[in-house]
Amino acid sequence: MEKSVILISLIVASAIALMACPRPQSTDNAAISLPTDTVAAAPDSVAPSADNARYERLTDEDYKKVADELGVDIATMKAVVEIEAGKSHKGFVSPGKPLINFDLTMFKRQLSQAGIKYGKYTSYVCFKPVNTRKYGSYGNAQWARLESARTISRDVANKSAFWGMFQIGGFNWKSCGCATVDEFVERMSQSEAEQLELFAQFCINRDLVKYLKKKDWHNFARHYNGPSYKKRGYHNRLRAAHAKHSK
């Protein structure tokens, strides 16, 4: 009887030890072996901090810092943020997870350009429509698609998403002053203030600052929002927002 008890205790202890061991982390190269509906953990997501204040809305100090960098007034920065990011601008789905929109068309195109055949991956989450019912929210559903795409090619996946409150394409990482797309993603994941800094660098490198300095809303909207800016009234909305924030 005593031997049986000892044997059972040893079996239980072994089971507990096995459960405590961490599972191997999946990599891009392991994508084929993953179940097609598996979503890998985002390796570059920032762990939620005990103090989540740094993820929250921009402060007057944030606006002033970037306005000084660009040589424009604070009202201009507030107007651009309000119109380009929305009145209730939101840079994060949750702490460490920037707001994203994964672009499947762009992903397919960039995979082809990288010489990656994607036919065998079409059952993966990233090739499916956004499933808010399954993932609980639009933001989480988009992250599920991105994380699935990363198991095919992390680099291409990150370049095929639009990031943060300004929805800057990952393929624009160099225009945002980053050395790599991974640096771009890491900085996007830090705070709304850092997202504003990336946007400022984008404006500098794309020669958009001159339009902001002159309050040339037509040309700023045309270059930033594209030729359809007039239909959506971006230039008029920017002008009105600037007048409001100048009071």
VOBA-1610 file (N, C-alpha, C; in pm, whole numbers, padded with zeros to 5 digits, always signed):
BEGIN
Met+00084-00121+00000Met+00000+00000+00000Met+00087+00125+00000Glu+00192+00126+00084Glu+00281+00241+00095Glu+00354+00265-00037Lys+00395+00155-00105Lys+00464+00168-00234Lys+00371+00228-00339Ser+00243+00189-00335Ser+00146+00242-00431Ser+00127+00391-00414Val+00120+00435-00288Val+00102+00578-00260Val+00222+00657-00311Ile+00343+00604-00287Ile+00465+00671-00334Ile+00466+00680-00486Leu+00426+00568-00552Leu+00424+00565-00699Leu+00328+00668-00755Ile+00209+00676-00695Ile+00108+00773-00740Ile+00159+00914-00721Ser+00226+00939-00608Ser+00279+01073-00580Ser+00382+01114-00684Leu+00468+01017-00722Leu+00570+01046-00823Leu+00507+01079-00958Ile+00402+01005-00994Ile+00334+01029-01122Ile+00271+01168-01125Val+00205+01205-01014Val+00140+01337-01005Val+00244+01447-01014Ala+00357+01429-00942Ala+00463+01531-00943Ala+00520+01550-01083Ser+00537+01438-01155Ser+00590+01447-01291Ser+00495+01521-01383Ala+00366+01494-01365Ala+00265+01560-01449Ala+00265+01709-01426Ile+00276+01749-01298Ile+00278+01892-01264Ile+00400+01960-01324Ala+00513+01892-01318Ala+00637+01948-01372Ala+00627+01970-01522Leu+00565+01872-01592Leu+00548+01886-01736Leu+00457+02002-01771Met+00351+02019-01694Met+00256+02128-01718Met+00323+02263-01699Ala+00419+02269-01611Ala+00485+02397-01580Ala+00586+02439-01685Cys+00630+02344-01768Cys+00731+02376-01869Cys+00669+02461-01980Pro+00734+02569-02022Pro+00680+02652-02129Pro+00684+02581-02262Arg+00581+02606-02344Arg+00579+02547-02477Arg+00675+02623-02568Pro+00730+02554-02669Pro+00820+02624-02761Pro+00747+02735-02833Gln+00815+02848-02855Gln+00755+02960-02927Gln+00752+02928-03075Ser+00641+02964-03141Ser+00632+02943-03284Ser+00707+03053-03357Thr+00756+03022-03476Thr+00827+03121-03558Thr+00763+03125-03695Asp+00805+03221-03776Asp+00754+03231-03913Asp+00780+03102-03989Asn+00895+03038-03964Asn+00931+02917-04036Asn+00844+02799-03998Ala+00775+02808-03885Ala+00691+02697-03838Ala+00548+02710-03884Ala+00520+02803-03975Ala+00382+02831-04014Ala+00312+02710-04072Ile+00382+02633-04154Ile+00317+02521-04222Ile+00271+02415-04123Ser+00343+02400-04013Ser+00308+02297-03916Ser+00196+02339-03822Leu+00161+02471-03824Leu+00055+02518-03736Leu-00081+02482-03793Pro-00179+02453-03708Pro-00316+02437-03757Pro-00358+02564-03829Thr-00436+02552-03934Thr-00467+02667-04018Thr-00546+02774-03945Asp-00612+02742-03836Asp-00690+02843-03765Asp-00618+02890-03639Thr-00491+02856-03628Thr-00415+02897-03511Thr-00363+03038-03530Val-00370+03118-03425Val-00314+03253-03427Val-00196+03255-03333Ala-00077+03282-03387Ala+00043+03286-03304Ala+00045+03411-03219Ala+00112+03404-03106Ala+00125+03522-03019Ala+00210+03627-03089Ala+00171+03753-03073Ala+00248+03862-03134Ala+00376+03884-03056Pro+00493+03847-03111Pro+00616+03854-03034Pro+00661+03994-03000Asp+00614+04096-03076Asp+00662+04230-03046Asp+00560+04314-02972Ser+00450+04252-02928Ser+00352+04329-02852Ser+00411+04367-02718Val+00384+04488-02675Val+00434+04535-02547Val+00344+04486-02436Ala+00401+04428-02333Ala+00321+04378-02222Ala+00249+04494-02153Pro+00121+04474-02116Pro+00048+04581-02047Pro+00122+04628-01923Ser+00132+04758-01907Ser+00200+04816-01793Ser+00104+04837-01679Ala+00158+04841-01557Ala+00074+04870-01441Ala+00020+05011-01452Asp+00095+05099-01517Asp+00051+05236-01540Asp+00024+05253-01689Asn-00105+05247-01726Asn-00141+05253-01866Asn-00163+05395-01916Ala-00129+05495-01833Ala-00154+05634-01870Ala-00081+05671-01998Arg+00034+05609-02023Arg+00113+05647-02139Arg+00045+05608-02270Tyr-00055+05521-02264Tyr-00127+05482-02386Tyr-00244+05576-02414Glu-00277+05661-02317Glu-00402+05736-02326Glu-00389+05859-02415Arg-00493+05942-02413Arg-00503+06056-02504Arg-00382+06148-02495Leu-00355+06216-02606Leu-00243+06308-02613Leu-00263+06425-02517Thr-00153+06474-02463Thr-00157+06588-02371Thr-00118+06715-02446Asp-00142+06830-02384Asp-00101+06957-02445Asp+00050+06960-02466Glu+00123+06896-02374Glu+00269+06891-02387Glu+00310+06813-02512Asp+00236+06704-02541Asp+00265+06626-02661Asp+00244+06710-02787Tyr+00132+06780-02790Tyr+00103+06866-02906Tyr+00210+06973-02923Lys+00247+07037-02813Lys+00345+07146-02819Lys+00481+07096-02868Lys+00522+06980-02818Lys+00652+06923-02855Lys+00661+06903-03006Val+00557+06841-03063Val+00560+06813-03207Val+00538+06940-03288Ala+00454+07030-03239Ala+00433+07157-03309Ala+00564+07234-03318Asp+00642+07234-03210Asp+00772+07301-03210Asp+00868+07235-03308Glu+00864+07102-03315Glu+00951+07029-03407Glu+00922+07067-03552Leu+00794+07084-03583Leu+00754+07113-03721Leu+00752+07263-03752Gly+00758+07345-03648Gly+00752+07489-03670Gly+00613+07539-03703Val+00511+07475-03644Val+00372+07516-03665Val+00308+07548-03531Asp+00188+07606-03535Asp+00120+07636-03409Asp+00049+07512-03355Ile+00020+07514-03226Ile-00044+07399-03161Ile-00181+07373-03222Ala-00252+07479-03260Ala-00385+07463-03320Ala-00378+07380-03447Thr-00271+07394-03523Thr-00254+07315-03645Thr-00242+07167-03612Met-00160+07134-03512Met-00144+06994-03474Met-00275+06935-03422Lys-00346+07012-03341Lys-00473+06962-03287Lys-00576+06943-03398Ala-00575+07032-03496Ala-00668+07020-03609Ala-00638+06895-03691Val-00510+06872-03719Val-00471+06756-03800Val-00506+06626-03727Val-00478+06621-03597Val-00511+06501-03520Val-00662+06478-03518Glu-00738+06584-03497Glu-00884+06571-03491Glu-00943+06517-03621Ile-00895+06567-03734Ile-00952+06527-03862Ile-00894+06396-03914Glu-00764+06378-03902Glu-00701+06257-03956Glu-00715+06137-03864Ala-00727+06161-03733Ala-00740+06049-03639Ala-00880+06041-03579Gly-00964+06141-03603Gly-01100+06141-03549Gly-01108+06215-03417Lys-01226+06272-03389Lys-01243+06350-03267Lys-01212+06267-03143Ser-01253+06141-03144Ser-01225+06054-03030Ser-01105+05967-03065His-00998+06031-03114His-00881+05958-03163His-00840+05848-03066Lys-00810+05734-03125Lys-00774+05618-03045Lys-00658+05548-03114Gly-00547+05535-03042Gly-00431+05473-03103Gly-00413+05326-03071Phe-00492+05276-02974Phe-00470+05139-02927Phe-00600+05059-02913Val-00590+04931-02944Val-00697+04836-02914Val-00694+04803-02766Ser-00573+04786-02715Ser-00547+04763-02573Ser-00401+04802-02550Pro-00358+04819-02425Pro-00219+04860-02400Pro-00118+04771-02473Gly-00033+04833-02553Gly+00068+04759-02626Gly+00023+04706-02760Lys-00108+04717-02790Lys-00161+04670-02919Lys-00218+04789-02996Pro-00142+04843-03090Pro-00192+04958-03165Pro-00315+04923-03247Leu-00396+05022-03272Leu-00507+05006-03365Leu-00449+04974-03503Ile-00500+04871-03568Ile-00449+04834-03701Ile-00563+04800-03795Asn-00533+04807-03923Asn-00618+04752-04028Asn-00529+04672-04120Phe-00554+04542-04126Phe-00474+04453-04209Phe-00532+04454-04350Asp-00448+04479-04450Asp-00491+04490-04590Asp-00452+04363-04665Leu-00550+04276-04689Leu-00523+04147-04752Leu-00474+04163-04896Thr-00531+04257-04970Thr-00488+04279-05108Thr-00341+04316-05114Met-00301+04405-05026Met-00161+04446-05020Met-00072+04329-04976Phe-00121+04249-04882Phe-00045+04134-04833Phe-00018+04037-04947Lys-00119+04007-05027Lys-00103+03916-05140Lys-00002+03971-05239Arg-00015+04100-05269Arg+00075+04162-05366Arg+00220+04159-05318Gln+00240+04192-05190Gln+00377+04195-05137Gln+00434+04055-05121Leu+00350+03957-05092Leu+00399+03819-05088Leu+00450+03778-05225Ser+00373+03811-05329Ser+00414+03777-05466Ser+00546+03846-05501Gln+00559+03973-05462Gln+00682+04047-05489Gln+00801+03987-05416Ala+00774+03926-05299Ala+00880+03862-05221Ala+00908+03720-05268Gly+00834+03675-05370Gly+00854+03541-05422Gly+00792+03432-05337Ile+00693+03467-05254Ile+00627+03371-05167Ile+00492+03332-05226Lys+00474+03204-05256Lys+00346+03156-05308Lys+00252+03132-05191Tyr+00135+03196-05196Tyr+00046+03192-05081Tyr-00073+03096-05098Gly-00079+03023-05209Gly-00192+02934-05233Gly-00216+02833-05122Lys-00108+02781-05064Lys-00123+02678-04960Lys-00165+02735-04826Tyr-00169+02868-04815Tyr-00205+02932-04687Tyr-00346+02990-04685Thr-00423+02971-04790Thr-00551+03042-04802Thr-00655+03001-04697Ser-00630+02894-04625Ser-00723+02856-04517Ser-00687+02925-04386Tyr-00580+03004-04385Tyr-00537+03074-04264Tyr-00632+03190-04233Val-00632+03231-04108Val-00718+03339-04061Val-00698+03467-04142Cys-00576+03496-04180Cys-00547+03622-04250Cys-00616+03631-04385Phe-00654+03518-04443Phe-00721+03519-04573Phe-00873+03520-04560Lys-00921+03517-04436Lys-01065+03516-04410Lys-01117+03657-04384Pro-01248+03679-04402Pro-01306+03810-04368Pro-01291+03840-04220Val-01300+03967-04185Val-01292+04009-04044Val-01406+03943-03966Asn-01372+03870-03860Asn-01472+03795-03782Asn-01485+03854-03642Thr-01567+03957-03629Thr-01583+04022-03498Thr-01655+03933-03399Arg-01743+03847-03449Arg-01816+03758-03359Arg-01720+03662-03289Lys-01625+03609-03363Lys-01532+03512-03305Lys-01432+03578-03211Tyr-01383+03698-03247Tyr-01275+03760-03170Tyr-01321+03871-03077Gly-01450+03901-03078Gly-01505+03992-02978Gly-01510+04138-03014Ser-01425+04183-03107Ser-01426+04322-03151Ser-01354+04333-03284Tyr-01378+04443-03353Tyr-01312+04465-03482Tyr-01160+04472-03464Gly-01116+04542-03359Gly-00973+04555-03334Gly-00905+04422-03310Asn-00967+04338-03227Asn-00909+04207-03199Asn-00911+04117-03323Ala-01017+04131-03404Ala-01027+04050-03526Ala-00917+04088-03624Gln-00886+04216-03633Gln-00778+04259-03722Gln-00643+04210-03671Trp-00625+04211-03540Trp-00499+04159-03485Trp-00486+04009-03510Ala-00597+03937-03506Ala-00593+03793-03535Ala-00546+03770-03678Arg-00592+03852-03769Arg-00550+03840-03909Arg-00401+03873-03924Leu-00356+03978-03857Leu-00215+04016-03865Leu-00125+03907-03807Glu-00162+03856-03692Glu-00079+03754-03627Glu-00075+03627-03710Ser-00186+03594-03775Ser-00188+03480-03865Ser-00096+03506-03985Ala-00104+03626-04040Ala-00019+03662-04155Ala+00129+03656-04119Arg+00161+03690-03996Arg+00301+03688-03952Arg+00360+03548-03954Thr+00277+03445-03943Thr+00328+03308-03948Thr+00370+03270-04090Ile+00328+03349-04188Ile+00369+03328-04327Ile+00494+03412-04356Ser+00487+03539-04325Ser+00603+03629-04336Ser+00580+03747-04244Arg+00657+03753-04139Arg+00644+03860-04041Arg+00668+03997-04105Asp+00771+04007-04186Asp+00808+04133-04248Asp+00697+04182-04341Val+00650+04095-04428Val+00545+04132-04523Val+00415+04165-04449Ala+00383+04089-04346Ala+00260+04113-04270Ala+00261+04252-04207Asn+00371+04287-04143Asn+00380+04419-04078Asn+00372+04533-04179Lys+00425+04511-04298Lys+00420+04614-04402Lys+00281+04624-04464Ser+00198+04523-04445Ser+00066+04518-04508Ser-00046+04564-04417Ala-00012+04619-04302Ala-00113+04672-04210Ala-00099+04823-04200Phe-00210+04888-04164Phe-00210+05032-04139Phe-00218+05052-03989Trp-00130+05136-03935Trp-00102+05138-03792Trp-00140+05267-03722Gly-00192+05251-03599Gly-00211+05363-03508Gly-00323+05458-03544Met-00328+05569-03471Met-00438+05664-03488Met-00437+05731-03624Phe-00319+05736-03689Phe-00310+05799-03821Phe-00316+05696-03934Gln-00325+05568-03899Gln-00335+05460-03997Gln-00227+05473-04106Ile-00103+05483-04060Ile+00011+05490-04152Ile+00048+05349-04195Gly+00061+05329-04327Gly+00095+05196-04377Gly+00232+05151-04331Gly+00243+05025-04293Gly+00372+04972-04249Gly+00480+04984-04355Phe+00439+04985-04482Phe+00535+05000-04591Phe+00599+05139-04592Asn+00543+05231-04512Asn+00600+05366-04502Asn+00698+05381-04385Trp+00749+05271-04334Trp+00835+05275-04216Trp+00956+05368-04234Lys+01013+05369-04354Lys+01131+05453-04377Lys+01093+05601-04375Ser+00976+05634-04429Ser+00930+05773-04430Ser+00902+05825-04290Cys+00884+05733-04196Cys+00859+05771-04056Cys+00989+05781-03976Gly+01102+05771-04044Gly+01230+05787-03977Gly+01280+05664-03907Cys+01229+05548-03943Cys+01270+05423-03878Cys+01374+05349-03962Ala+01459+05274-03893Ala+01564+05198-03962Ala+01509+05069-04022Thr+01404+05014-03961Thr+01342+04890-04007Thr+01192+04896-03981Val+01118+04805-04043Val+00974+04799-04016Val+00949+04751-03874Asp+01040+04669-03820Asp+01025+04624-03681Asp+01035+04741-03583Glu+01126+04835-03611Glu+01136+04954-03526Glu+01007+05035-03534Phe+00953+05046-03655Phe+00827+05117-03677Phe+00716+05057-03591Val+00703+04925-03594Val+00599+04856-03516Val+00623+04873-03366Glu+00748+04861-03325Glu+00781+04877-03183Glu+00744+05016-03133Arg+00775+05118-03211Arg+00744+05255-03169Arg+00593+05281-03173Met+00525+05225-03271Met+00379+05238-03277Met+00314+05178-03153Ser+00380+05079-03094Ser+00325+05007-02979Ser+00352+05076-02846Gln+00428+05186-02847Gln+00469+05248-02722Gln+00364+05341-02663Ser+00310+05434-02741Ser+00216+05533-02689Ser+00156+05614-02803Glu+00047+05685-02773Glu-00011+05775-02873Glu+00086+05889-02903Ala+00162+05932-02803Ala+00260+06038-02824Ala+00365+05993-02926Glu+00407+05867-02919Glu+00505+05815-03015Glu+00444+05803-03154Gln+00316+05769-03159Gln+00247+05764-03288Gln+00243+05903-03352Leu+00224+06005-03270Leu+00226+06143-03319Leu+00364+06180-03371Glu+00469+06134-03301Glu+00606+06159-03346Glu+00632+06094-03482Leu+00584+05972-03500Leu+00602+05903-03628Leu+00529+05976-03740Phe+00410+06025-03708Phe+00334+06104-03806Phe+00411+06231-03843Ala+00470+06296-03744Ala+00547+06418-03769Ala+00665+06389-03862Gln+00736+06279-03837Gln+00848+06242-03922Gln+00801+06211-04064Phe+00684+06149-04075Phe+00626+06121-04207Phe+00602+06252-04282Cys+00546+06351-04212Cys+00520+06481-04274Cys+00649+06549-04318Ile+00754+06536-04236Ile+00884+06596-04270Ile+00942+06529-04395Asn+00946+06396-04394Asn+01010+06323-04503Asn+00929+06324-04632Arg+00799+06349-04622Arg+00715+06358-04742Arg+00692+06504-04785Asp+00765+06595-04722Asp+00760+06737-04757Asp+00619+06795-04743Leu+00549+06758-04637Leu+00414+06807-04613Leu+00411+06924-04515Val+00522+06946-04445Val+00525+07049-04341Val+00501+07188-04400Lys+00549+07211-04521Lys+00532+07343-04583Lys+00385+07379-04598Tyr+00302+07278-04622Tyr+00158+07304-04635Tyr+00095+07337-04500Leu+00143+07270-04396Leu+00092+07297-04262Leu+00132+07438-04217Lys+00255+07478-04249Lys+00301+07611-04209Lys+00220+07721-04276Lys+00181+07697-04402Lys+00106+07798-04477Lys-00046+07784-04458Lys-00086+07685-04380Lys-00229+07655-04363Lys-00293+07627-04499Asp-00216+07561-04585Asp-00264+07524-04718Asp-00333+07388-04706Trp-00456+07392-04659Trp-00529+07268-04629Trp-00558+07186-04754His-00579+07254-04867His-00603+07183-04993His-00487+07090-05025Asn-00367+07145-05030Asn-00251+07064-05070Asn-00213+06961-04965Phe-00228+06997-04836Phe-00197+06897-04734Phe-00291+06778-04748Ala-00422+06806-04761Ala-00520+06698-04773Ala-00499+06618-04901Arg-00464+06687-05009Arg-00444+06617-05136Arg-00327+06520-05128His-00218+06563-05066His-00100+06477-05058His-00113+06369-04950Tyr-00186+06398-04843Tyr-00196+06300-04735Tyr-00313+06205-04754Asn-00428+06258-04800Asn-00549+06177-04812Asn-00576+06126-04953Gly-00504+06179-05051Gly-00524+06133-05188Gly-00621+06220-05266Pro-00637+06189-05395Pro-00717+06273-05484Pro-00865+06284-05448Ser-00915+06194-05367Ser-01058+06198-05329Ser-01083+06289-05209Tyr-00981+06365-05167Tyr-00996+06446-05046Tyr-01110+06547-05056Lys-01136+06599-05177Lys-01241+06699-05193Lys-01379+06640-05167Lys-01401+06518-05216Lys-01531+06454-05197Lys-01562+06435-05049Arg-01460+06410-04971Arg-01480+06388-04828Arg-01461+06516-04746Gly-01427+06622-04816Gly-01419+06753-04751Gly-01309+06768-04648Tyr-01199+06695-04667Tyr-01091+06701-04568Tyr-01037+06843-04552His-01020+06914-04662His-00962+07049-04655His-01051+07145-04577Asn-01182+07135-04599Asn-01275+07222-04525Asn-01282+07185-04378Arg-01276+07057-04350Arg-01281+07012-04210Arg-01154+07053-04135Leu-01040+07045-04203Leu-00914+07089-04142Leu-00918+07239-04111Arg-00969+07315-04205Arg-00978+07461-04186Arg-01068+07494-04066Ala-01183+07427-04059Ala-01277+07452-03950Ala-01218+07410-03815Ala-01149+07296-03814Ala-01089+07247-03690Ala-00979+07341-03643His-00901+07394-03735His-00796+07488-03697His-00855+07616-03638Ala-00963+07664-03698Ala-01029+07785-03646Ala-01081+07760-03504Lys-01135+07641-03483Lys-01188+07606-03350Lys-01077+07602-03246His-00965+07539-03280His-00856+07524-03183His-00772+07651-03168Ser-00795+07749-03255Ser-00723+07876-03245Ser-00789+07973-03147Lys-00910+07942-03105Lys-00984+08032-03015Lys-00925+08030-02874
//
